[in-house]
């Protein structure tokens, strides 16, 4: 179920609520002093920082470059 951010127009208070889209539409219709605020979603990632490409992947790129000499793959760029 998605989380929506709302703002009370009168008080300026911003708050989050979890509800379905249908519930959100009904909530906004019933509460004229509340508006939906579009915010950037929080994206959670399990990777911290840049990861180094392993040598096996570089070997694959070297094989591709060897078999396609007109290509512009540079395995050392990864």
C-alpha positions as CSV (number, residue, x, y, z in Angstrom):
1,X,0.0,0.0,0.0
2,X,1.5,3.4,-1.0
3,X,2.3,6.2,1.4
4,X,1.1,9.7,0.4
5,X,2.2,13.0,1.7
6,X,-0.5,15.6,2.5
7,X,-0.4,19.2,3.5
8,X,-3.1,21.0,5.5
9,X,-3.6,24.3,3.6
10,X,-4.8,26.1,6.7
11,X,-2.1,25.1,9.2
12,X,0.7,24.3,6.8
13,X,1.3,21.0,8.5
14,X,2.7,18.2,6.3
15,X,2.1,14.5,7.1
16,X,2.2,11.1,5.6
17,X,-0.6,8.5,5.4
18,X,-0.7,4.9,4.0
19,X,-3.8,4.2,1.9
20,X,-5.0,2.9,-1.4
21,X,-5.5,5.2,-4.4
22,X,-9.3,5.0,-4.0
23,X,-9.0,5.9,-0.3
24,X,-6.7,8.9,-1.2
25,X,-9.3,10.2,-3.7
26,X,-12.1,9.9,-1.2
27,X,-9.9,11.5,1.6
28,X,-9.1,14.5,-0.7
29,X,-12.8,14.9,-1.6
30,X,-13.9,14.8,2.0
31,X,-11.1,17.1,3.3
32,X,-11.1,20.2,1.1
33,X,-8.4,21.9,3.3
34,X,-5.9,19.1,2.5
35,X,-3.9,18.8,-0.7
36,X,-1.7,16.0,-2.0
37,X,2.1,16.9,-2.1
38,X,4.2,15.2,-4.7
39,X,7.6,14.2,-3.1
40,X,10.6,12.3,-4.3
41,X,10.3,8.6,-3.4
42,X,12.9,7.2,-1.0
43,X,15.0,4.7,-2.9
44,X,16.8,2.1,-0.9
45,X,19.8,0.5,-2.3
46,X,22.0,-2.3,-0.9
47,X,25.1,-0.9,-2.6
48,X,27.2,1.7,-0.9
49,X,29.4,3.6,-3.3
50,X,30.9,2.5,-6.6
51,X,31.8,-1.1,-7.1
52,X,34.9,-2.3,-9.0
53,X,34.3,-4.5,-12.0
54,X,35.8,-7.9,-11.5
55,X,38.5,-9.4,-13.9
56,X,36.1,-12.0,-15.3
57,X,33.9,-9.3,-16.8
58,X,37.0,-7.6,-18.2
59,X,38.0,-10.9,-19.8
60,X,34.6,-11.1,-21.5
61,X,35.0,-7.6,-22.8
62,X,38.5,-8.4,-24.1
63,X,37.1,-11.5,-26.0
64,X,34.4,-9.3,-27.5
65,X,37.0,-6.7,-28.6
66,X,39.2,-9.5,-30.0
67,X,36.4,-11.0,-32.1
68,X,35.1,-7.6,-33.2
69,X,38.3,-5.5,-33.9
70,X,36.3,-2.6,-35.3
71,X,34.3,-2.2,-32.1
72,X,35.2,0.5,-29.6
73,X,35.1,-1.5,-26.3
74,X,37.9,-0.7,-23.9
75,X,37.9,-3.3,-21.1
76,X,40.4,-1.2,-19.1
77,X,37.8,1.7,-18.9
78,X,35.7,-0.4,-16.6
